[in-house]
Amino acid sequence: AVDEELPGTHGPNLDVRAALGPCMRDPTAENCARFANACEALYHAREKLFTKLGHFLFGAETDLDRWSNDVGAVVRRNLTSAGIGDWATTLFGAAPERPGQHARLQLQRAAGQSVNVEIKHFDDLAIGTSGPEEVPRGLLQSYDALRISAQHLTVDVAGGEGYPDPVSCSDLTATCAVGSHTEAVEQLIEQVYCVSKVLAWLASDDGHPTQLKVGCMDAFQQTTTVARRLVEMPGVEFSKRRLDPGTVEVCFTLPFNLEEGAEHYARTSELLGLFNPLEFTLRRAGGADATLCTLLFEESVARFCLFFREGRLAWREPGAGAVEWGDGGRLALEATLDVTVVPLGLSLAAIPLPRMKMLCELERRGKLTVTCVEAGEPTYKLAAAAVLDNDLFRKLLLDSFRLELEHTPEEAGQRAVIRFFGRLVFPTSTVAALVAQWFQAFALRQFCELDIVQALADVFAALSQDAAALSGAAPA
């Protein structure tokens, strides 16, 4: 119902509760609470997860163990070649049993249960897979049941210019799944539509940014309370500007206070501080110059912009029309991502990553597929080349990068599963030693505290309370 009128969005007096209440009806509150419960369980299992996540990414041997075992293996091999292999056992004892060079991690949590996590190391590359793993039917029956299956393969790939020898790469894949309900996609589309109509009110002549901000904070009181832990609420603002006689740009600015945020979510603040800047743009795929939205995250401030024309979400460029589903309920978008990583504490000021252009294929039935169609040179090529083999990394992005998000019903009218799959191949052995050491320490801190999972739990618990209040206030 693209042109359906939405209560509370007409005239100068916006009523956010009336506008969003109907689309926040049950089971939104219950589902948010269940997912918050799953995140809380992961957070409380962080001590159990820490060591295994570290072994999964960086191996089960310490640097000293690896050096000692490598030297021992060379000595044993040389003694065997000289025909005196028995001396090796006499001198050094039995050879240590070393973990396999590949790893598979599986994490699972049934509703109301504790988190189980297992890791297995193996050497047979044929055992590995490069695609999403199937989720056993009936295993995940609600939003507080989840399963993560990840794989780390160590593979050799021909290096780029300046790297004559094969390069050791990490082939990382992960399949994450959570229980869902069959109407999840339709309800999400309805919620997106309701939010777009509220923003369309702001784009109208009656719309006022301050009134929208006050209305949102009143409608989402619990979520606002949690957001204050990371966000400078006085600086949060909606804004609008007319681009041409028919098009209005609507923007949402969100300033983060990472120093104060560290008191509540230290590792989440550290993660947010890593990107400066991050620029993301979504356009219509197929060559037509039509922009859907832009996002800029710079100096700890996020700014997200959409475009409206005649009360509807529209492409930015005049004449491009409103945003609508294509034939068969499909929408093809091109995403452009520019990221510069700022490793805190390193002498390197910044690490620019290759510009990525991705094809995003969205299906109304509930599937999103993302692949890399272009990996350009980073903004500062010399700085990037000092960190890793960028030519090879760009090739690997084109050949192997993939993201999938799919909602799959299991039984009509009862259960469904939301499944995410991701794959990234990275030229590990070309990374500068200083950067590799920094990343390992950074990742281990994240694994140790997992407060980003705690932050998710807090946000979804707050959303659950707000959804319950909104749906209770919704008109019949």
The 8 nearest C-alpha neighbors of each residue, nearest first, counted from 0:
[[1, 3, 2, 4, 192, 189, 5, 188],
 [0, 2, 3, 192, 311, 323, 4, 196],
 [3, 1, 0, 4, 311, 310, 5, 196],
 [4, 2, 0, 1, 5, 196, 192, 6],
 [5, 3, 2, 6, 8, 196, 9, 1],
 [4, 6, 18, 8, 3, 7, 196, 193],
 [7, 5, 18, 8, 17, 4, 9, 14],
 [6, 8, 14, 18, 17, 13, 9, 5],
 [9, 7, 13, 6, 200, 5, 197, 14],
 [10, 8, 7, 11, 13, 200, 12, 6],
 [9, 11, 12, 205, 8, 13, 206, 7],
 [10, 12, 205, 13, 206, 9, 207, 8],
 [13, 11, 10, 14, 9, 7, 8, 205],
 [14, 12, 8, 7, 15, 11, 9, 211],
 [15, 13, 7, 17, 16, 18, 12, 8],
 [16, 14, 18, 17, 214, 19, 13, 215],
 [15, 17, 20, 19, 18, 14, 218, 469],
 [18, 16, 7, 20, 14, 15, 19, 473],
 [17, 19, 15, 7, 6, 16, 20, 5],
 [20, 18, 16, 22, 21, 17, 15, 193],
 [19, 21, 473, 469, 470, 23, 16, 17],
 [22, 20, 473, 23, 24, 19, 470, 18],
 [21, 23, 190, 24, 20, 19, 189, 186],
 [24, 22, 20, 466, 21, 470, 27, 19],
 [23, 25, 470, 22, 21, 27, 26, 20],
 [26, 24, 27, 28, 23, 29, 470, 467],
 [25, 27, 29, 28, 30, 24, 23, 31],
 [28, 26, 25, 30, 29, 23, 24, 31],
 [27, 29, 463, 466, 31, 467, 30, 26],
 [30, 28, 32, 26, 31, 27, 33, 463],
 [29, 31, 33, 27, 32, 28, 26, 142],
 [32, 30, 463, 34, 28, 459, 33, 29],
 [31, 33, 35, 29, 460, 30, 463, 34],
 [34, 32, 143, 36, 30, 142, 35, 31],
 [33, 35, 143, 142, 37, 31, 36, 32],
 [36, 34, 456, 32, 38, 459, 33, 37],
 [35, 37, 33, 39, 34, 38, 143, 32],
 [36, 38, 143, 34, 40, 39, 35, 41],
 [39, 37, 41, 35, 456, 40, 36, 452],
 [38, 40, 36, 42, 37, 41, 456, 35],
 [39, 41, 37, 43, 38, 42, 36, 44],
 [42, 40, 44, 38, 39, 43, 37, 45],
 [41, 43, 39, 45, 44, 40, 453, 452],
 [42, 44, 40, 41, 45, 39, 46, 47],
 [45, 43, 41, 47, 42, 46, 48, 40],
 [46, 44, 48, 42, 47, 43, 49, 41],
 [47, 45, 49, 48, 44, 447, 50, 43],
 [46, 48, 45, 44, 49, 50, 51, 116],
 [47, 49, 45, 46, 51, 50, 52, 44],
 [48, 50, 446, 447, 46, 52, 51, 45],
 [51, 49, 53, 52, 48, 54, 47, 46],
 [52, 50, 54, 53, 48, 49, 55, 118],
 [51, 53, 55, 49, 54, 50, 48, 56],
 [52, 54, 50, 51, 55, 56, 57, 49],
 [55, 53, 58, 59, 51, 57, 52, 56],
 [54, 56, 52, 53, 58, 102, 57, 51],
 [57, 55, 53, 54, 58, 52, 151, 102],
 [56, 58, 54, 53, 55, 59, 439, 60],
 [59, 57, 54, 60, 55, 56, 53, 100],
 [58, 60, 54, 61, 98, 57, 55, 53],
 [61, 59, 58, 64, 65, 62, 98, 63],
 [60, 62, 64, 63, 65, 59, 58, 66],
 [61, 63, 65, 64, 66, 60, 67, 58],
 [64, 62, 66, 61, 65, 67, 60, 68],
 [65, 63, 61, 67, 66, 62, 60, 68],
 [64, 66, 62, 68, 63, 67, 60, 69],
 [67, 65, 69, 63, 64, 68, 62, 70],
 [66, 68, 64, 70, 65, 69, 63, 71],
 [67, 69, 71, 65, 70, 66, 64, 72],
 [70, 68, 72, 66, 71, 67, 65, 73],
 [71, 69, 73, 67, 72, 68, 66, 74],
 [70, 72, 68, 74, 69, 73, 67, 75],
 [71, 73, 69, 75, 70, 74, 68, 76],
 [72, 74, 76, 70, 71, 75, 77, 69],
 [75, 73, 71, 77, 76, 72, 78, 70],
 [76, 74, 72, 78, 77, 73, 87, 79],
 [75, 77, 73, 79, 74, 78, 72, 80],
 [78, 76, 80, 74, 79, 75, 73, 81],
 [79, 77, 84, 81, 75, 83, 80, 76],
 [78, 80, 84, 82, 76, 81, 77, 83],
 [81, 79, 77, 82, 78, 76, 84, 83],
 [82, 80, 78, 79, 83, 77, 84, 76],
 [83, 81, 79, 80, 84, 78, 85, 77],
 [82, 84, 78, 85, 79, 81, 86, 80],
 [83, 85, 79, 78, 86, 87, 82, 75],
 [86, 84, 87, 83, 88, 89, 79, 78],
 [87, 85, 89, 84, 88, 83, 90, 78],
 [86, 88, 90, 85, 89, 84, 75, 91],
 [87, 89, 92, 91, 93, 86, 90, 85],
 [90, 88, 86, 87, 92, 91, 85, 93],
 [89, 91, 87, 88, 86, 92, 85, 93],
 [92, 90, 88, 87, 89, 93, 94, 86],
 [91, 93, 88, 89, 90, 94, 87, 95],
 [92, 94, 88, 95, 91, 87, 89, 96],
 [93, 95, 92, 96, 88, 91, 72, 71],
 [96, 94, 97, 93, 68, 92, 71, 72],
 [95, 97, 94, 98, 93, 99, 68, 60],
 [96, 98, 95, 99, 68, 60, 94, 100],
 [99, 97, 120, 100, 96, 59, 121, 60],
 [98, 100, 121, 120, 122, 101, 97, 102],
 [99, 101, 122, 121, 98, 153, 120, 102],
 [102, 100, 152, 121, 120, 99, 151, 122],
 [103, 101, 120, 151, 119, 150, 55, 121],
 [102, 104, 150, 119, 118, 149, 151, 120],
 [105, 103, 118, 149, 148, 117, 150, 119],
 [106, 104, 148, 117, 116, 147, 149, 118],
 [107, 105, 116, 147, 146, 115, 148, 117],
 [108, 106, 146, 115, 145, 114, 147, 116],
 [107, 109, 114, 145, 144, 113, 112, 115],
 [108, 110, 144, 112, 111, 145, 107, 139],
 [111, 109, 144, 143, 112, 108, 141, 37],
 [110, 112, 109, 113, 143, 144, 108, 37],
 [113, 111, 109, 110, 108, 114, 40, 144],
 [114, 112, 108, 115, 40, 111, 109, 44],
 [113, 115, 108, 107, 44, 116, 41, 112],
 [116, 114, 107, 106, 108, 113, 117, 105],
 [117, 115, 106, 105, 107, 114, 118, 48],
 [118, 116, 105, 104, 106, 119, 115, 51],
 [117, 119, 104, 103, 105, 51, 120, 102],
 [118, 120, 103, 102, 104, 121, 117, 101],
 [121, 119, 102, 99, 101, 98, 103, 100],
 [120, 122, 99, 101, 123, 102, 100, 119],
 [123, 121, 99, 100, 101, 124, 120, 98],
 [124, 122, 125, 126, 121, 127, 101, 99],
 [123, 125, 126, 127, 122, 152, 101, 121],
 [124, 126, 123, 127, 128, 122, 121, 152],
 [127, 125, 124, 123, 128, 121, 122, 101],
 [128, 126, 125, 124, 129, 152, 150, 123],
 [127, 129, 130, 126, 125, 150, 131, 132],
 [128, 130, 172, 127, 131, 422, 170, 171],
 [129, 131, 128, 132, 172, 422, 420, 421],
 [132, 130, 174, 420, 133, 129, 173, 172],
 [133, 131, 174, 134, 130, 148, 128, 420],
 [132, 134, 135, 131, 174, 136, 418, 130],
 [133, 135, 136, 132, 176, 138, 146, 418],
 [136, 134, 138, 133, 137, 139, 132, 146],
 [137, 135, 138, 134, 409, 139, 133, 416],
 [136, 138, 139, 140, 135, 409, 414, 134],
 [137, 139, 136, 135, 140, 134, 109, 144],
 [140, 138, 178, 144, 137, 141, 177, 145],
 [139, 141, 178, 414, 138, 137, 144, 179],
 [142, 140, 178, 179, 143, 144, 139, 110],
 [141, 143, 178, 34, 33, 144, 179, 177],
 [142, 144, 37, 33, 34, 110, 141, 36],
 [145, 143, 109, 110, 139, 108, 142, 141],
 [144, 146, 177, 108, 176, 107, 139, 143],
 [145, 147, 107, 176, 106, 175, 108, 177],
 [148, 146, 175, 106, 105, 174, 107, 176],
 [147, 149, 105, 174, 173, 104, 106, 175],
 [150, 148, 173, 104, 172, 103, 174, 105],
 [149, 151, 103, 172, 171, 102, 104, 173],
 [152, 150, 171, 102, 170, 101, 103, 169],
 [151, 153, 101, 170, 169, 154, 150, 171],
 [154, 152, 169, 168, 101, 170, 100, 167],
 [153, 155, 168, 167, 152, 169, 156, 170],
 [154, 156, 167, 166, 165, 168, 157, 153],
 [157, 155, 166, 165, 158, 167, 154, 168],
 [156, 158, 165, 166, 159, 164, 155, 163],
 [159, 157, 162, 166, 165, 391, 156, 163],
 [158, 160, 391, 162, 390, 161, 388, 157],
 [161, 159, 162, 158, 390, 163, 388, 391],
 [160, 162, 163, 159, 158, 388, 164, 390],
 [161, 163, 158, 160, 159, 164, 165, 166],
 [164, 162, 161, 158, 165, 160, 159, 157],
 [163, 165, 162, 166, 158, 157, 156, 161],
 [166, 164, 157, 156, 158, 155, 167, 163],
 [165, 167, 156, 158, 155, 157, 428, 168],
 [166, 168, 155, 428, 154, 427, 426, 156],
 [169, 167, 426, 427, 154, 425, 153, 155],
 [168, 170, 153, 425, 424, 152, 171, 427],
 [169, 171, 424, 152, 151, 423, 153, 168],
 [172, 170, 151, 423, 422, 150, 169, 424],
 [173, 171, 422, 150, 421, 149, 423, 170],
 [174, 172, 149, 421, 420, 148, 175, 150],
 [173, 175, 420, 148, 419, 131, 147, 132],
 [176, 174, 147, 419, 418, 146, 173, 420],
 [177, 175, 418, 146, 417, 145, 419, 147],
 [176, 178, 145, 417, 144, 142, 416, 139],
 [177, 179, 141, 139, 142, 416, 140, 144],
 [178, 180, 415, 416, 141, 142, 414, 417],
 [181, 179, 414, 415, 183, 182, 413, 178],
 [180, 182, 415, 408, 183, 414, 412, 413],
 [181, 183, 185, 180, 184, 186, 412, 187],
 [184, 182, 186, 181, 180, 185, 187, 179],
 [185, 183, 187, 186, 182, 365, 188, 364],
 [186, 184, 188, 187, 182, 183, 189, 364],
 [185, 187, 189, 183, 184, 188, 182, 190],
 [186, 188, 190, 184, 189, 185, 183, 191],
 [189, 187, 191, 185, 190, 186, 192, 184],
 [188, 190, 192, 186, 187, 191, 185, 193],
 [189, 191, 187, 193, 192, 188, 22, 186],
 [192, 190, 188, 194, 189, 193, 195, 187],
 [191, 193, 189, 195, 190, 194, 188, 196],
 [194, 192, 190, 196, 195, 191, 19, 189],
 [193, 195, 197, 191, 196, 192, 190, 198],
 [194, 196, 192, 198, 193, 197, 199, 191],
 [197, 195, 199, 193, 198, 194, 200, 192],
 [198, 196, 194, 200, 199, 195, 8, 193],
 [199, 197, 201, 195, 200, 196, 194, 202],
 [198, 200, 196, 202, 310, 201, 197, 195],
 [201, 199, 203, 197, 198, 206, 202, 8],
 [200, 202, 206, 198, 199, 203, 207, 208],
 [203, 201, 199, 200, 247, 206, 198, 249],
 [204, 202, 200, 206, 205, 201, 199, 310],
 [203, 205, 206, 202, 201, 200, 207, 11],
 [206, 204, 11, 203, 10, 207, 200, 201],
 [205, 207, 201, 203, 200, 204, 202, 11],
 [206, 208, 210, 209, 201, 211, 205, 11],
 [209, 207, 237, 211, 210, 238, 212, 201],
 [210, 208, 212, 211, 207, 213, 237, 236],
 [209, 211, 213, 212, 207, 208, 214, 13],
 [212, 210, 214, 208, 209, 213, 215, 207],
 [213, 211, 209, 215, 214, 210, 216, 208],
 [212, 214, 210, 216, 211, 215, 217, 209],
 [213, 215, 211, 217, 212, 216, 15, 210],
 [216, 214, 218, 212, 217, 213, 219, 211],
 [217, 215, 219, 213, 218, 214, 220, 223],
 [216, 218, 214, 215, 220, 219, 213, 16],
 [219, 217, 215, 216, 16, 220, 214, 15],
 [220, 218, 216, 222, 465, 217, 221, 215],
 [219, 221, 223, 217, 222, 216, 218, 224],
 [222, 220, 461, 224, 223, 219, 465, 225],
 [221, 223, 461, 225, 224, 219, 220, 462],
 [222, 224, 226, 220, 221, 225, 219, 216],
 [225, 223, 221, 222, 227, 226, 220, 228],
 [224, 226, 222, 227, 223, 228, 458, 221],
 [225, 227, 223, 228, 224, 230, 229, 222],
 [228, 226, 230, 224, 229, 225, 232, 223],
 [229, 227, 226, 260, 225, 230, 263, 259],
 [230, 228, 260, 227, 256, 255, 226, 257],
 [229, 231, 255, 227, 256, 232, 226, 254],
 [232, 230, 234, 233, 254, 255, 256, 227],
 [231, 233, 235, 234, 230, 227, 254, 226],
 [234, 232, 235, 231, 236, 230, 254, 227],
 [235, 233, 232, 231, 236, 254, 253, 252],
 [236, 234, 253, 232, 252, 233, 254, 231],
 [235, 237, 252, 251, 234, 238, 212, 253],
 [236, 238, 251, 208, 250, 252, 212, 239],
 [239, 237, 250, 208, 249, 236, 251, 240],
 [240, 238, 249, 248, 250, 202, 247, 241],
 [241, 239, 248, 247, 242, 249, 238, 202],
 [240, 242, 247, 243, 246, 248, 239, 244],
 [241, 243, 246, 247, 240, 248, 244, 245],
 [242, 244, 246, 245, 241, 247, 317, 240],
 [245, 243, 246, 242, 241, 247, 317, 308],
 [244, 246, 243, 308, 247, 309, 317, 242],
 [247, 245, 308, 243, 242, 307, 241, 244],
 [246, 248, 241, 307, 240, 242, 306, 202],
 [247, 249, 306, 240, 239, 305, 241, 307],
 [250, 248, 239, 305, 304, 238, 306, 247],
 [251, 249, 304, 238, 303, 237, 239, 305],
 [250, 252, 237, 303, 302, 236, 304, 238],
 [253, 251, 302, 236, 235, 301, 237, 250],
 [252, 254, 235, 301, 300, 302, 255, 251],
 [255, 253, 300, 231, 230, 234, 299, 301],
 [256, 254, 230, 299, 229, 231, 257, 300],
 [257, 255, 230, 258, 229, 259, 260, 231],
 [256, 258, 260, 268, 259, 255, 261, 229],
 [259, 257, 261, 260, 256, 262, 268, 265],
 [260, 258, 261, 257, 262, 256, 229, 228],
 [261, 259, 229, 257, 262, 228, 258, 263],
 [265, 260, 262, 264, 263, 259, 258, 268],
 [263, 261, 260, 259, 264, 265, 258, 228],
 [262, 264, 261, 260, 265, 228, 259, 229],
 [265, 263, 261, 267, 450, 266, 260, 262],
 [261, 264, 266, 268, 267, 262, 263, 269],
 [267, 265, 269, 268, 264, 445, 270, 450],
 [266, 268, 270, 451, 264, 269, 265, 271],
 [269, 267, 257, 271, 265, 266, 270, 261],
 [268, 270, 266, 272, 267, 271, 265, 273],
 [269, 271, 267, 273, 272, 268, 266, 274],
 [272, 270, 268, 273, 269, 274, 267, 299],
 [271, 273, 269, 270, 274, 268, 299, 275],
 [272, 274, 341, 270, 271, 340, 342, 269],
 [275, 273, 340, 276, 272, 339, 277, 341],
 [276, 274, 297, 339, 277, 298, 340, 341],
 [275, 277, 297, 274, 296, 339, 338, 278],
 [276, 278, 338, 296, 275, 337, 295, 274],
 [279, 277, 295, 337, 336, 294, 296, 276],
 [278, 280, 336, 294, 335, 293, 295, 337],
 [279, 281, 293, 335, 334, 292, 294, 282],
 [282, 280, 334, 292, 291, 333, 290, 332],
 [283, 281, 290, 333, 291, 289, 332, 284],
 [282, 284, 332, 289, 333, 331, 290, 287],
 [285, 283, 332, 333, 331, 286, 282, 287],
 [284, 286, 287, 283, 331, 332, 333, 288],
 [285, 287, 284, 288, 283, 289, 282, 333],
 [288, 286, 285, 289, 283, 284, 282, 319],
 [289, 287, 286, 290, 283, 282, 316, 319],
 [288, 290, 314, 283, 282, 316, 287, 315],
 [291, 289, 282, 315, 314, 292, 281, 283],
 [290, 292, 314, 282, 281, 315, 305, 289],
 [293, 291, 305, 281, 304, 290, 280, 294],
 [292, 294, 280, 304, 303, 279, 281, 295],
 [295, 293, 303, 279, 302, 278, 280, 304],
 [294, 296, 278, 302, 301, 277, 297, 279],
 [297, 295, 301, 277, 300, 276, 302, 278],
 [296, 298, 276, 275, 299, 300, 295, 277],
 [297, 299, 300, 275, 296, 276, 272, 301],
 [300, 298, 297, 255, 254, 296, 301, 272],
 [299, 301, 254, 297, 296, 298, 253, 255],
 [302, 300, 296, 253, 295, 252, 254, 303],
 [303, 301, 252, 295, 294, 251, 253, 296],
 [302, 304, 294, 251, 250, 293, 252, 301],
 [305, 303, 250, 293, 292, 249, 251, 294],
 [306, 304, 292, 249, 248, 250, 291, 307],
 [307, 305, 248, 313, 315, 247, 312, 249],
 [308, 306, 312, 313, 247, 311, 246, 310],
 [307, 309, 246, 311, 310, 245, 313, 247],
 [310, 308, 311, 307, 245, 246, 203, 199],
 [311, 309, 199, 308, 307, 203, 312, 200],
 [310, 312, 307, 308, 309, 313, 199, 321],
 [311, 313, 307, 321, 322, 306, 308, 195],
 [314, 312, 321, 322, 307, 306, 308, 320],
 [313, 315, 291, 290, 289, 316, 319, 321],
 [314, 316, 290, 306, 289, 313, 291, 317],
 [315, 317, 289, 319, 314, 318, 290, 288],
 [318, 316, 319, 315, 246, 320, 245, 243],
 [317, 319, 320, 316, 314, 315, 321, 289],
 [318, 320, 317, 316, 314, 289, 321, 315],
 [321, 319, 318, 313, 314, 322, 317, 308],
 [322, 320, 313, 312, 314, 323, 311, 319],
 [321, 323, 313, 312, 314, 320, 324, 291],
 [324, 322, 321, 325, 330, 313, 320, 312],
 [323, 325, 328, 330, 329, 326, 322, 363],
 [326, 324, 329, 328, 330, 327, 323, 331],
 [325, 327, 328, 329, 324, 330, 323, 362],
 [326, 328, 329, 325, 324, 362, 363, 330],
 [327, 329, 363, 324, 326, 325, 362, 330],
 [330, 328, 362, 325, 327, 324, 361, 326],
 [329, 331, 361, 324, 325, 360, 362, 332],
 [332, 330, 360, 284, 359, 361, 283, 329],
 [333, 331, 284, 283, 359, 282, 358, 360],
 [332, 334, 358, 284, 282, 357, 281, 283],
 [333, 335, 281, 357, 356, 280, 282, 358],
 [334, 336, 356, 280, 279, 355, 357, 281],
 [335, 337, 279, 355, 278, 354, 338, 356],
 [338, 336, 354, 278, 277, 279, 355, 335],
 [339, 337, 277, 352, 276, 351, 340, 336],
 [338, 340, 351, 350, 275, 276, 274, 352],
 [341, 339, 274, 350, 273, 349, 351, 342],
 [340, 342, 349, 273, 343, 274, 350, 348],
 [343, 341, 345, 273, 340, 344, 349, 347],
 [344, 342, 345, 341, 273, 272, 348, 346],
 [343, 345, 342, 346, 347, 437, 341, 348],
 [346, 344, 347, 343, 342, 348, 437, 434],
 [345, 347, 348, 344, 343, 342, 349, 433],
 [348, 346, 345, 349, 350, 342, 341, 382],
 [347, 349, 346, 341, 345, 350, 342, 343],
 [350, 348, 341, 347, 340, 351, 339, 342],
 [349, 351, 340, 339, 383, 341, 352, 382],
 [352, 350, 339, 377, 383, 340, 338, 349],
 [351, 353, 377, 338, 339, 350, 354, 383],
 [354, 352, 377, 376, 375, 374, 355, 351],
 [355, 353, 375, 337, 374, 336, 377, 376],
 [356, 354, 374, 336, 335, 373, 353, 357],
 [357, 355, 335, 373, 334, 372, 371, 374],
 [356, 358, 371, 334, 370, 372, 333, 359],
 [357, 359, 333, 370, 369, 332, 371, 360],
 [360, 358, 369, 332, 368, 331, 333, 357],
 [361, 359, 331, 368, 367, 330, 358, 332],
 [360, 362, 367, 330, 329, 366, 331, 359],
 [363, 361, 329, 366, 364, 365, 328, 367],
 [362, 364, 328, 365, 329, 361, 366, 324],
 [365, 363, 362, 366, 184, 328, 406, 185],
 [366, 364, 406, 363, 405, 362, 184, 367],
 [365, 367, 405, 362, 404, 361, 406, 364],
 [366, 368, 361, 404, 360, 403, 362, 405],
 [369, 367, 403, 360, 359, 402, 404, 361],
 [368, 370, 359, 402, 358, 401, 357, 403],
 [371, 369, 401, 357, 358, 400, 372, 402],
 [370, 372, 357, 397, 373, 356, 400, 396],
 [373, 371, 357, 356, 397, 370, 358, 374],
 [374, 372, 356, 371, 355, 375, 397, 357],
 [375, 373, 355, 393, 354, 353, 356, 397],
 [376, 374, 354, 353, 373, 377, 355, 393],
 [375, 377, 353, 354, 378, 380, 374, 389],
 [378, 376, 353, 352, 380, 379, 351, 354],
 [377, 379, 380, 351, 376, 353, 352, 354],
 [380, 378, 377, 382, 381, 383, 351, 376],
 [379, 381, 383, 377, 382, 378, 384, 376],
 [382, 380, 384, 383, 379, 385, 377, 386],
 [383, 381, 385, 384, 380, 379, 350, 386],
 [382, 384, 380, 386, 385, 381, 351, 350],
 [385, 383, 381, 386, 382, 387, 380, 389],
 [386, 384, 382, 383, 387, 381, 431, 388],
 [385, 387, 431, 383, 384, 430, 382, 434],
 [388, 386, 430, 429, 384, 389, 385, 431],
 [389, 387, 391, 390, 429, 384, 392, 159],
 [388, 390, 392, 391, 387, 393, 384, 383],
 [391, 389, 393, 392, 159, 388, 394, 160],
 [390, 392, 394, 159, 393, 389, 388, 158],
 [391, 393, 389, 395, 394, 390, 396, 426],
 [394, 392, 396, 374, 390, 391, 395, 389],
 [395, 393, 391, 397, 392, 396, 398, 390],
 [396, 394, 392, 398, 397, 393, 399, 424],
 [395, 397, 400, 393, 394, 398, 399, 392],
 [398, 396, 394, 371, 395, 399, 372, 400],
 [399, 397, 395, 396, 394, 400, 371, 393],
 [398, 400, 396, 395, 397, 401, 423, 424],
 [401, 399, 396, 423, 422, 370, 371, 397],
 [400, 402, 370, 422, 421, 369, 399, 403],
 [403, 401, 421, 369, 420, 368, 422, 370],
 [404, 402, 368, 420, 419, 367, 369, 405],
 [403, 405, 419, 367, 366, 418, 420, 368],
 [406, 404, 366, 418, 365, 417, 407, 367],
 [405, 407, 417, 365, 416, 366, 418, 408],
 [406, 408, 416, 415, 405, 409, 417, 365],
 [409, 407, 415, 181, 410, 414, 416, 406],
 [410, 408, 415, 414, 407, 411, 136, 416],
 [409, 411, 413, 414, 408, 412, 415, 181],
 [412, 410, 413, 409, 408, 181, 414, 415],
 [411, 413, 181, 410, 414, 180, 182, 408],
 [412, 414, 410, 411, 181, 180, 415, 409],
 [415, 413, 180, 410, 409, 181, 408, 179],
 [414, 416, 408, 179, 409, 180, 181, 407],
 [415, 417, 178, 179, 407, 406, 177, 418],
 [416, 418, 406, 177, 176, 405, 179, 178],
 [419, 417, 176, 405, 175, 404, 416, 406],
 [420, 418, 404, 175, 403, 174, 176, 405],
 [421, 419, 174, 403, 402, 173, 131, 175],
 [420, 422, 402, 173, 172, 401, 403, 174],
 [421, 423, 172, 401, 400, 171, 402, 173],
 [422, 424, 400, 171, 170, 425, 399, 172],
 [425, 423, 170, 169, 171, 395, 168, 399],
 [424, 426, 169, 168, 427, 392, 423, 170],
 [427, 425, 168, 428, 429, 392, 167, 169],
 [428, 426, 168, 429, 425, 430, 167, 169],
 [427, 429, 167, 430, 426, 166, 168, 431],
 [430, 428, 387, 427, 388, 426, 431, 166],
 [431, 429, 387, 386, 428, 427, 435, 432],
 [430, 432, 386, 434, 433, 435, 387, 429],
 [433, 431, 435, 434, 436, 430, 437, 386],
 [432, 434, 436, 435, 431, 437, 345, 430],
 [433, 435, 437, 431, 436, 432, 438, 430],
 [436, 434, 432, 438, 437, 433, 430, 431],
 [437, 435, 433, 439, 434, 438, 432, 440],
 [436, 438, 434, 440, 435, 439, 441, 433],
 [439, 437, 441, 435, 440, 436, 442, 434],
 [438, 440, 442, 436, 441, 437, 443, 435],
 [439, 441, 443, 437, 438, 442, 444, 436],
 [440, 442, 438, 444, 439, 443, 437, 445],
 [443, 441, 445, 439, 444, 440, 438, 446],
 [442, 444, 446, 440, 445, 441, 447, 439],
 [445, 443, 447, 441, 442, 446, 440, 448],
 [444, 446, 442, 443, 449, 447, 448, 266],
 [447, 445, 443, 49, 449, 444, 448, 442],
 [448, 446, 444, 49, 445, 443, 449, 45],
 [447, 449, 450, 445, 446, 444, 45, 266],
 [450, 448, 446, 451, 445, 452, 447, 42],
 [449, 451, 453, 452, 448, 264, 454, 266],
 [450, 452, 454, 267, 453, 449, 455, 266],
 [453, 451, 455, 450, 454, 449, 38, 42],
 [452, 454, 450, 456, 451, 455, 42, 39],
 [453, 455, 451, 457, 452, 456, 450, 458],
 [456, 454, 452, 458, 453, 457, 459, 451],
 [455, 457, 35, 453, 38, 459, 454, 458],
 [456, 458, 454, 460, 455, 459, 461, 453],
 [459, 457, 455, 461, 460, 456, 462, 454],
 [458, 460, 462, 35, 31, 461, 456, 457],
 [459, 461, 463, 457, 32, 35, 462, 458],
 [460, 462, 222, 221, 458, 464, 463, 459],
 [463, 461, 459, 465, 464, 460, 222, 466],
 [462, 464, 28, 31, 460, 466, 461, 32],
 [465, 463, 467, 461, 462, 466, 468, 460],
 [464, 466, 462, 468, 467, 219, 463, 469],
 [467, 465, 469, 28, 463, 23, 468, 464],
 [466, 468, 464, 28, 470, 465, 469, 471],
 [467, 469, 465, 471, 466, 470, 472, 464],
 [470, 468, 20, 466, 472, 471, 467, 16],
 [469, 471, 20, 24, 473, 472, 467, 23],
 [472, 470, 468, 469, 473, 467, 20, 24],
 [471, 473, 469, 470, 468, 474, 20, 16],
 [472, 474, 20, 470, 21, 471, 17, 469],
 [475, 473, 472, 17, 21, 20, 471, 470],
 [474, 473, 21, 472, 471, 470, 20, 17]]
